[in-house]
Amino acid sequence: MPGQSTIKSFLVSIALLVPTAETWAQNDPCQNYYVALAYSRTKDSTPVTLVLTEPRTSAEIEMRLPRSFTGIRGNLTDGIQCKIALEMLWPQMTAGGLVADNDKRVQDRPIGDALRWRSLTIDVAIEREPWAPWTTPNRYCRERRRLGELPDRPFGLRALDDGRPWPQHRQADGTYQSMKELLTYPRNSANLFYFIDDDPEQMVRIDCSKGAPRCRLHDHFNSFQTTTLIDGDDLANWRTYRDAVRRFLAEHTMRVVPPRVTVDYSQHVGPPGSLSACAWDMEQSIGADTLRAMGFR
C-alpha cells in the first residue's frame, strides 16, 4: 500500500540519520575496556603520543614519551586513551619497561619472622576522571563524619581508622599475629590519610591496603585525577613522591586544554550538622559560593 511504503521510507531515513550504539562506541576509547587496560610492558623506546579527554568537562591533555614507560596495552598506540598508565623505577624515574621483571622488586621487607617483597617501581595513572578544588575536601568531610579521627596527625596527614578487622599472619612457630602488631607506625594505626591545606592544589588522599607493602596516593594533574602506587614503608616521604610525579608528567606534556564545562557539584540536601560544619571549615579551600552550590547553607 502507498501509505505503508511512505512510512517505511520515513523510518529508513530516520535510521540512517540517528547514530547506532556501535557508531558511538567506536569513538569511546574505553569501549573494549579489558583490552585497553590489559597489563603490558615493552622495551620498545619509540615515542608514543597519548591523548586523554575527560568527557564531562572536555578537558584534554596530550603527552609524548617512550613506549617503555607505558603500563597498559592501550598506551602502546598513538591517540585517545581510556587511561594513561606508567611504570617507573624509583627514585630514578626511568622507564620500567627496560628492566627485567626479576629486577623490579627485592625480598627485604620483614613482616614478623618472614621477608616480603618490596617493589622498586612506582605506578602512575592519570584517570579519565575530573578533579576540582573541592574534590579532596568533600571526600575528607564525608569520611571524617563516617569514621573516627585519630588524635595525632602523623607526617602532617590526618589519619582515619576504618574500623575493619586486621588480617592475621602465620609465624614460623605456627602461631598467628595480627598485622597491626607486625606493621610499622603509622600504618598499624590507620590506613587512610589526608593532607588538608588552605591551598586545594596541595591536598592529597592516601590509602594503604592493610598488610600490603604499597599505598595509593590520590592527587591531580591539569584537572585530571591521578593515582600513584608508592612504597607503604616510605609513607613519611609522600611529598617527595607527589612532587616527582608532578614534575615528570609536566615535562612530558605537550598540550593542555582546560575544562570547558564546570564539574557537577555533589549536591547535599539537608546535610547533617557535622558534615556541614566540616565543609564550612574548608571555606578558604573550597569557596563560599561553591559550598552553597553544593547544598551547604
N, C-alpha and C positions, 0 to 999 in steps of 0.2 A: 504494500500500500504506500502511496506517496507520503502520507504523514509519518509513517514509521521510518521510511527512508530518510526523511529530513531530520527526524530526531536522532537516528543512528549517526548521520553525518555530523550533527552538532556535538554528540558525545565523543566521537572520534577526535574532533577538533579540540575539545577541552582536554582530552587525554594527552594530546600532543603538546599542549601549552603548559600543563602542570608537570613539574619535575617529579619523577618517581623517587621512592625511597633509595633506590640503588644509585640514582644520579646524585642525590645529596650525599650519600655515603662515600662516593668517590672523592669528594672534597674534604673528607674527615680523616686526618692523619691517624686517629685512634680507631678507625673502622675495624682493622684487624689487630685488636689490642694485644693479643698474646704473641703475635709475631713481632710487632713493632717494639715491644718491651722485653723481648726474649734476651736472656743473658748472652753477651757476645764480647769477646776480646780479640784484638788483632795487633800484629806487629807492623802493619802497613802504616807508614807515616805520611801518606799522601794527604794533603789538606782536604777538609770537607767543610761545606758551608751549611750550617744548621739554622733554621728559622723556627721560632716559637711564637705562636699567636694565641692570645687569650680571647676566646670568642665573645665573652660578655662585655669586656671593656675595649676590645680592638687594640689593645697594647701589643707591641711586637718587638722582638729582639732578633738580631742576626749575628751569629758567631762563626768564626772561621778558625779552625785548629786542626792538628794532625789527627787522623783516624785512630791512632794508637792511644788517644786519651778517652775515646768513647767506650761506653759500657753496655750498650744495648744494640740490637740488630738494626733498628730503625735509623740510628745515628750513623750508620755506615754509608748512607745515601744522602746526597745533597737534597735540600728542600725543606718543606714544612714538616715539623716533627710533632709527635704526640707528647714528647718529653725529651729533655736533654739530660743525659746521664753520663758522668765522667768518673774515671778512676785514676788516682794519682798516688805516687809514693810520698809518704810524709817523713820529714818536712821538706824534701827536695822539690816537691810539686812537679815531678817529671812523670811522663806517661806510664801508666800501669800496664798497658798492653805490651810494652817492651820487656817486661820482667816475667820470668817463668813463674808459674803458679806456686811452686815449692819455695820460691824466694820472696813471697809476699806475706809470709807470716812466720812467727817463731813461737816455740813452745816454752815460754818463760814466765807465764802468768800463774802464780800459785793460788790455788783455792783449797785451803786446808792442806792435806798432805799430797795433793795431786797438782800437776802442772797443766795449764790450759793454754790454748793458742791465743796469741795476740797478733792482730793484723798490723802490717807495716804500711798499709794503704788507707786512704780515705776515699769515700764515695760521695760525689756531689751530684745532686739532682736539681734541675730547675723545673719546677712543676708547672703544669698548664692551669694554674690557679692564681687568681688576683690577690694582690696584697694592698692593704690600705693602712693608714696610720692607726686606725682603731682596731686592727685585726688582733694583735697580741694583747692589748689591754682588755678587750672584750672577752677573750678566752680566759685570761687570768681571773677576771672578776667572777666569771661563771664557775671556774674550778675552785676558787678561793671560798665561794659560798658552799660548794658541794663537799669540799674536803677540809681537813683541819690544818691550819698553817702552823708550822713549827716555830718556836720562839727565836731560834737562831737563823742567821742568813749566811750560809757558807758561801765563800767566794763572791759575795755580793749578790747571790741568787736567792730568791725566795723559794724555799724547799717545801713541797707539799707531799704528805704521806697519803698514798692511795688506799690504804687500809686493807690491801689484799694479803692473803697468807703467803709467806715466803716458802719457796721450794726447798726441799731437803737434798743434801749432797752426801753420798755414801763415802765413808772414810776407809782407810786401809784395814783398820781393825774390825770392820763390819758395822760400826755404829753410824748413825746419821746425824749430821749437824745442819742447822738452819743456815741458809745463805746469808741471812742477816748477821750471823756470827762470823762468817767467813769473809765477807766483803769488807772493803775499807770505807772509811768515812769520806764523803757524805752519802754514798750510795747505799750504805747499810741503814741509813735513817730515812731516806726518801729516794724516789726515782723520778720525780717530776720537779723541774726547776725553772724559775723565771728570773730574768733580769729586767726590772722595771725602772724606767728613767723618764724624765720630763721630755726628752727627745725621743719620739717613737722610732726614729731611724736606728737607735741603739738597742732597742728592746729585742730580746730573744726568748725562745722557749726551748727547753732541753728535756727529753725524756729518755730514760735508760731502761732496758729490759732487765729485770732482776735476775742476776746470775750470768747475764751475757756481758762480754767484755766491751761492747760498743754502745754508744749513745747517739741519739738523733738530735742534731742541733737545727732548729727551725728558724730560718732567717728570711731575708728577701733580697732581691736584686732587680732594679729597674721595674718595680711594680709587679714582679712575679714572686711567688713563694719559693723558697729553696730549702732543701734538706741535706745536711752533711752528716755522714756517719763518722764518728770520731772515737778514739780510744777512751773507754769509760774511766780507766785509771788515770787519765790525764785531764779529767774534768776541770781541774783548777785552772788550766790554761785555755779555756774555751774561747777567750777573746783572741788568742793567737790564731786558732783555727778559723774563727769567723773572719778576721781581717785578711788572712792569707787567701781565703777562698774569694772574698770580695775583690781583692786585687787581681787575682788570676782571671776571674770572669770578666772584669773590666778590660784587662789587657787583650782579651781575645774577642771582644765585642766590636763588630764593625758598624752596626746601625741600631738605633733605638727609636721606636715610635711610642710616645707617651700614651697613656689611656685616653681614649676619646669619649668614653662613657664612664660616669661615676659608678663605683661598685655599689650594688644594692646594700642598704643598711640592714643589719639584723634587727628586726623590729621586736620591741619588748612591750607587750600590752599589760599594763598594771604590774610592773616588775616588783618583786619582793623588796622590802626596805633595805636589806643587807646588800643586795645586788645593786640597787640604785645608789646607795651610799658609796660603794666601792667605785662605781662608774664615775661619780662626780669627783672622787679623789683623783681621778685621771684627767680632770678637765684640762689641765695645761697640756697634756699629751694629745688628747682627742679633740678638744674644742667644744665649747658650749653648744654651738649650733648643731654640730654633729650628734652630740648626746641627745638633744631634743628631737632630732630627726630619727634617732634610734628608739624613741619612746620613753626616754628618761626625763621626767619633769621635775 
